[in-house]
Amino acid sequence: MTKLLSKKSFIAFLIVCAVIVLAGIVAVSVAGFNADATVGGGQQLIYEKVFSKDDFQKEAQTIRDYLNNNGARVSSLQPRENISDRDNYDAIVVNFTSDKPIESATINGVQCRLLEVDNARSSKLLKRASIALAVSVVIIYLYVLLRYLKVKGVYASLTVLIMMLWDFLVAAALVALFGFVGLQVNTYIMSVAAFVILYSAFNNVMLLSTLRSNEKNLKLEGEELVSLSVKQTLKRLLISCAVIVVLSLAAVFVCGGNVAQTCLALIIAVAVNTLSAIFAAPRLWMSLNK
């Protein structure tokens, strides 16, 4: 464990994270985030045809194939209930994005309606969520500062603040990179951003409490302090990470759609949070506390 948590491991972790962040910045600069229609705007296709509920997957796959062949990316695809006949659907509504707008679409002989998606409401929601997220970061920083005020609280609060922002940056970069293999940013992504901040704060406050306790009560310092403190918190870190990952994977397979996209982003965030709490936070605190 001591070797795994050595200074070399810390430097290697920082280098890997820095490469990820730089790659993410390049990806966003060149192609932007792979945002769905609710965030980045797009079009809506309405496929109006009465068909049995048993045939939904077949009809949906036909629409997906058509849009994929025309360079479009499906954001969401939902059937519309037939009010007069509950055994059948009377339409499929699809939100999608594409580099070039689709002017008209005929699928299986059905002339589909195409509409522009208005994402003004989503933009307002994301703006408000961003403000709330910024306020929560300030509140967490002040909480940690006051909690550890008598024991150089400024260093503990700075450690938590830096790690929250660092975890958010690395997770956002990974989401941008995974966009090239189909991971889409949707309106639920702000819940993941909030989770990154709060989960990072939780992990790092727990770890810092252990570091402070061992430093004060056991009179430990340096490598011995880091190694013992991480060992004592490692089980709790891994259990909480495993529970969230398992539940998220279950949601991915059961729910699909936007829920699956959100849960995949959540898994990325949890992995980043856990690794940074193990490899980066203790060393950062020690560096600031010298």
Contacts in CASP RR format, 6 or more apart in sequence:
PFRMAT RR
TARGET T0000
AUTHOR 0000-0000-0000
METHOD contacts of the structure
MODEL  1
MTKLLSKKSFIAFLIVCAVIVLAGIVAVSVAGFNADATVGGGQQLIYEKV
FSKDDFQKEAQTIRDYLNNNGARVSSLQPRENISDRDNYDAIVVNFTSDK
PIESATINGVQCRLLEVDNARSSKLLKRASIALAVSVVIIYLYVLLRYLK
VKGVYASLTVLIMMLWDFLVAAALVALFGFVGLQVNTYIMSVAAFVILYS
AFNNVMLLSTLRSNEKNLKLEGEELVSLSVKQTLKRLLISCAVIVVLSLA
AVFVCGGNVAQTCLALIIAVAVNTLSAIFAAPRLWMSLNK
1 227 0 8 1.000
1 230 0 8 1.000
1 231 0 8 1.000
2 223 0 8 1.000
2 227 0 8 1.000
3 9 0 8 1.000
5 223 0 8 1.000
5 226 0 8 1.000
5 227 0 8 1.000
5 230 0 8 1.000
5 278 0 8 1.000
5 279 0 8 1.000
5 282 0 8 1.000
6 223 0 8 1.000
7 283 0 8 1.000
9 279 0 8 1.000
10 279 0 8 1.000
10 280 0 8 1.000
10 283 0 8 1.000
13 275 0 8 1.000
13 276 0 8 1.000
13 279 0 8 1.000
13 280 0 8 1.000
14 280 0 8 1.000
17 166 0 8 1.000
17 170 0 8 1.000
17 276 0 8 1.000
17 280 0 8 1.000
20 170 0 8 1.000
20 173 0 8 1.000
20 174 0 8 1.000
20 177 0 8 1.000
21 169 0 8 1.000
21 170 0 8 1.000
21 173 0 8 1.000
23 173 0 8 1.000
23 177 0 8 1.000
24 172 0 8 1.000
24 173 0 8 1.000
24 174 0 8 1.000
24 176 0 8 1.000
24 177 0 8 1.000
25 173 0 8 1.000
27 173 0 8 1.000
27 176 0 8 1.000
27 177 0 8 1.000
27 179 0 8 1.000
27 180 0 8 1.000
28 176 0 8 1.000
31 180 0 8 1.000
32 176 0 8 1.000
33 39 0 8 1.000
33 175 0 8 1.000
33 176 0 8 1.000
33 179 0 8 1.000
33 185 0 8 1.000
34 73 0 8 1.000
34 176 0 8 1.000
34 179 0 8 1.000
34 180 0 8 1.000
34 182 0 8 1.000
34 183 0 8 1.000
34 184 0 8 1.000
34 185 0 8 1.000
35 41 0 8 1.000
35 97 0 8 1.000
35 184 0 8 1.000
35 185 0 8 1.000
35 186 0 8 1.000
36 73 0 8 1.000
36 75 0 8 1.000
36 76 0 8 1.000
36 95 0 8 1.000
36 97 0 8 1.000
36 184 0 8 1.000
36 185 0 8 1.000
36 186 0 8 1.000
36 258 0 8 1.000
36 261 0 8 1.000
37 43 0 8 1.000
37 44 0 8 1.000
37 75 0 8 1.000
37 76 0 8 1.000
37 95 0 8 1.000
37 96 0 8 1.000
37 97 0 8 1.000
37 117 0 8 1.000
37 119 0 8 1.000
38 75 0 8 1.000
38 76 0 8 1.000
38 95 0 8 1.000
38 117 0 8 1.000
38 119 0 8 1.000
38 122 0 8 1.000
38 186 0 8 1.000
38 187 0 8 1.000
39 119 0 8 1.000
39 122 0 8 1.000
39 126 0 8 1.000
39 185 0 8 1.000
39 186 0 8 1.000
39 187 0 8 1.000
39 189 0 8 1.000
40 97 0 8 1.000
40 119 0 8 1.000
41 97 0 8 1.000
41 117 0 8 1.000
41 119 0 8 1.000
42 95 0 8 1.000
42 96 0 8 1.000
42 97 0 8 1.000
42 98 0 8 1.000
42 116 0 8 1.000
42 117 0 8 1.000
42 119 0 8 1.000
43 72 0 8 1.000
43 95 0 8 1.000
43 96 0 8 1.000
43 97 0 8 1.000
43 98 0 8 1.000
43 101 0 8 1.000
43 102 0 8 1.000
43 114 0 8 1.000
43 115 0 8 1.000
43 116 0 8 1.000
43 117 0 8 1.000
44 93 0 8 1.000
44 94 0 8 1.000
44 95 0 8 1.000
44 96 0 8 1.000
44 114 0 8 1.000
44 115 0 8 1.000
44 116 0 8 1.000
44 117 0 8 1.000
45 63 0 8 1.000
45 67 0 8 1.000
45 93 0 8 1.000
45 94 0 8 1.000
45 96 0 8 1.000
45 102 0 8 1.000
45 105 0 8 1.000
45 112 0 8 1.000
45 113 0 8 1.000
45 114 0 8 1.000
46 91 0 8 1.000
46 92 0 8 1.000
46 93 0 8 1.000
46 94 0 8 1.000
46 112 0 8 1.000
46 113 0 8 1.000
46 114 0 8 1.000
46 115 0 8 1.000
47 59 0 8 1.000
47 63 0 8 1.000
47 91 0 8 1.000
47 92 0 8 1.000
47 93 0 8 1.000
47 94 0 8 1.000
47 107 0 8 1.000
47 110 0 8 1.000
47 112 0 8 1.000
48 90 0 8 1.000
48 91 0 8 1.000
48 110 0 8 1.000
48 112 0 8 1.000
48 113 0 8 1.000
49 59 0 8 1.000
49 90 0 8 1.000
49 91 0 8 1.000
49 92 0 8 1.000
49 108 0 8 1.000
49 110 0 8 1.000
50 82 0 8 1.000
50 85 0 8 1.000
50 88 0 8 1.000
50 89 0 8 1.000
50 90 0 8 1.000
51 59 0 8 1.000
51 88 0 8 1.000
51 89 0 8 1.000
52 87 0 8 1.000
52 88 0 8 1.000
52 89 0 8 1.000
53 79 0 8 1.000
53 87 0 8 1.000
53 88 0 8 1.000
53 89 0 8 1.000
56 79 0 8 1.000
56 89 0 8 1.000
56 92 0 8 1.000
59 92 0 8 1.000
59 108 0 8 1.000
60 77 0 8 1.000
60 79 0 8 1.000
60 92 0 8 1.000
62 107 0 8 1.000
62 108 0 8 1.000
63 74 0 8 1.000
63 77 0 8 1.000
63 92 0 8 1.000
63 94 0 8 1.000
63 107 0 8 1.000
64 74 0 8 1.000
64 77 0 8 1.000
66 105 0 8 1.000
66 107 0 8 1.000
67 73 0 8 1.000
67 74 0 8 1.000
67 94 0 8 1.000
67 96 0 8 1.000
67 98 0 8 1.000
67 102 0 8 1.000
68 74 0 8 1.000
70 98 0 8 1.000
70 102 0 8 1.000
70 105 0 8 1.000
71 98 0 8 1.000
71 99 0 8 1.000
71 100 0 8 1.000
72 96 0 8 1.000
72 97 0 8 1.000
72 98 0 8 1.000
72 102 0 8 1.000
73 96 0 8 1.000
73 97 0 8 1.000
73 98 0 8 1.000
73 182 0 8 1.000
73 184 0 8 1.000
74 94 0 8 1.000
74 95 0 8 1.000
74 96 0 8 1.000
75 95 0 8 1.000
75 96 0 8 1.000
75 97 0 8 1.000
75 184 0 8 1.000
75 186 0 8 1.000
75 258 0 8 1.000
76 94 0 8 1.000
76 95 0 8 1.000
76 257 0 8 1.000
76 258 0 8 1.000
77 92 0 8 1.000
77 93 0 8 1.000
77 94 0 8 1.000
77 95 0 8 1.000
78 92 0 8 1.000
78 93 0 8 1.000
78 94 0 8 1.000
79 89 0 8 1.000
79 91 0 8 1.000
79 92 0 8 1.000
79 93 0 8 1.000
80 89 0 8 1.000
80 90 0 8 1.000
80 91 0 8 1.000
80 92 0 8 1.000
80 93 0 8 1.000
81 89 0 8 1.000
81 90 0 8 1.000
82 88 0 8 1.000
82 89 0 8 1.000
82 90 0 8 1.000
83 90 0 8 1.000
95 117 0 8 1.000
102 114 0 8 1.000
103 114 0 8 1.000
104 111 0 8 1.000
104 112 0 8 1.000
104 114 0 8 1.000
105 111 0 8 1.000
105 112 0 8 1.000
105 114 0 8 1.000
106 112 0 8 1.000
122 187 0 8 1.000
125 187 0 8 1.000
125 190 0 8 1.000
126 187 0 8 1.000
126 190 0 8 1.000
129 190 0 8 1.000
129 193 0 8 1.000
129 194 0 8 1.000
130 190 0 8 1.000
132 194 0 8 1.000
133 190 0 8 1.000
133 193 0 8 1.000
133 194 0 8 1.000
133 197 0 8 1.000
136 194 0 8 1.000
136 197 0 8 1.000
136 198 0 8 1.000
137 161 0 8 1.000
137 164 0 8 1.000
137 165 0 8 1.000
137 197 0 8 1.000
140 160 0 8 1.000
140 161 0 8 1.000
140 164 0 8 1.000
140 197 0 8 1.000
140 198 0 8 1.000
140 201 0 8 1.000
141 157 0 8 1.000
141 160 0 8 1.000
141 161 0 8 1.000
142 157 0 8 1.000
144 153 0 8 1.000
144 156 0 8 1.000
144 157 0 8 1.000
144 160 0 8 1.000
144 161 0 8 1.000
144 201 0 8 1.000
144 205 0 8 1.000
144 208 0 8 1.000
145 153 0 8 1.000
145 154 0 8 1.000
145 156 0 8 1.000
145 157 0 8 1.000
147 153 0 8 1.000
147 156 0 8 1.000
147 205 0 8 1.000
148 155 0 8 1.000
148 156 0 8 1.000
148 157 0 8 1.000
148 208 0 8 1.000
148 212 0 8 1.000
151 212 0 8 1.000
151 216 0 8 1.000
152 289 0 8 1.000
155 285 0 8 1.000
155 288 0 8 1.000
155 289 0 8 1.000
156 208 0 8 1.000
156 212 0 8 1.000
156 285 0 8 1.000
158 288 0 8 1.000
159 204 0 8 1.000
159 208 0 8 1.000
159 281 0 8 1.000
159 284 0 8 1.000
159 285 0 8 1.000
159 288 0 8 1.000
160 200 0 8 1.000
160 201 0 8 1.000
160 204 0 8 1.000
160 205 0 8 1.000
160 208 0 8 1.000
162 284 0 8 1.000
163 200 0 8 1.000
163 204 0 8 1.000
163 276 0 8 1.000
163 277 0 8 1.000
163 280 0 8 1.000
163 281 0 8 1.000
163 284 0 8 1.000
164 196 0 8 1.000
164 197 0 8 1.000
164 200 0 8 1.000
164 201 0 8 1.000
164 204 0 8 1.000
166 276 0 8 1.000
166 280 0 8 1.000
167 196 0 8 1.000
167 197 0 8 1.000
167 200 0 8 1.000
167 269 0 8 1.000
167 272 0 8 1.000
167 273 0 8 1.000
167 276 0 8 1.000
168 193 0 8 1.000
168 196 0 8 1.000
168 197 0 8 1.000
168 200 0 8 1.000
170 272 0 8 1.000
170 276 0 8 1.000
171 192 0 8 1.000
171 196 0 8 1.000
171 265 0 8 1.000
171 268 0 8 1.000
171 269 0 8 1.000
171 272 0 8 1.000
171 273 0 8 1.000
172 193 0 8 1.000
174 268 0 8 1.000
174 272 0 8 1.000
175 183 0 8 1.000
175 185 0 8 1.000
175 189 0 8 1.000
175 265 0 8 1.000
175 268 0 8 1.000
178 264 0 8 1.000
178 268 0 8 1.000
183 261 0 8 1.000
183 264 0 8 1.000
183 265 0 8 1.000
184 261 0 8 1.000
185 261 0 8 1.000
185 265 0 8 1.000
186 258 0 8 1.000
186 261 0 8 1.000
186 262 0 8 1.000
188 258 0 8 1.000
188 259 0 8 1.000
188 261 0 8 1.000
188 262 0 8 1.000
189 262 0 8 1.000
189 265 0 8 1.000
191 262 0 8 1.000
192 262 0 8 1.000
192 265 0 8 1.000
192 266 0 8 1.000
192 269 0 8 1.000
195 266 0 8 1.000
195 269 0 8 1.000
196 269 0 8 1.000
196 272 0 8 1.000
196 273 0 8 1.000
199 269 0 8 1.000
199 270 0 8 1.000
199 273 0 8 1.000
200 273 0 8 1.000
200 276 0 8 1.000
200 277 0 8 1.000
203 237 0 8 1.000
203 240 0 8 1.000
203 273 0 8 1.000
203 274 0 8 1.000
203 277 0 8 1.000
203 281 0 8 1.000
204 277 0 8 1.000
204 281 0 8 1.000
206 233 0 8 1.000
206 236 0 8 1.000
206 237 0 8 1.000
207 229 0 8 1.000
207 230 0 8 1.000
207 233 0 8 1.000
207 237 0 8 1.000
207 277 0 8 1.000
207 281 0 8 1.000
207 282 0 8 1.000
208 281 0 8 1.000
208 285 0 8 1.000
210 229 0 8 1.000
210 232 0 8 1.000
210 233 0 8 1.000
211 225 0 8 1.000
211 226 0 8 1.000
211 229 0 8 1.000
211 282 0 8 1.000
211 285 0 8 1.000
214 220 0 8 1.000
214 225 0 8 1.000
214 228 0 8 1.000
214 229 0 8 1.000
214 232 0 8 1.000
215 221 0 8 1.000
215 225 0 8 1.000
218 228 0 8 1.000
220 228 0 8 1.000
222 286 0 8 1.000
225 286 0 8 1.000
226 282 0 8 1.000
226 283 0 8 1.000
226 286 0 8 1.000
229 282 0 8 1.000
230 278 0 8 1.000
230 282 0 8 1.000
233 277 0 8 1.000
234 278 0 8 1.000
237 274 0 8 1.000
237 277 0 8 1.000
237 278 0 8 1.000
238 274 0 8 1.000
241 270 0 8 1.000
241 271 0 8 1.000
241 273 0 8 1.000
241 274 0 8 1.000
244 266 0 8 1.000
244 267 0 8 1.000
244 270 0 8 1.000
245 267 0 8 1.000
245 270 0 8 1.000
245 271 0 8 1.000
248 263 0 8 1.000
248 264 0 8 1.000
248 266 0 8 1.000
248 267 0 8 1.000
248 270 0 8 1.000
249 263 0 8 1.000
249 267 0 8 1.000
251 259 0 8 1.000
251 260 0 8 1.000
251 263 0 8 1.000
252 259 0 8 1.000
252 260 0 8 1.000
252 263 0 8 1.000
252 264 0 8 1.000
253 260 0 8 1.000
255 263 0 8 1.000
END
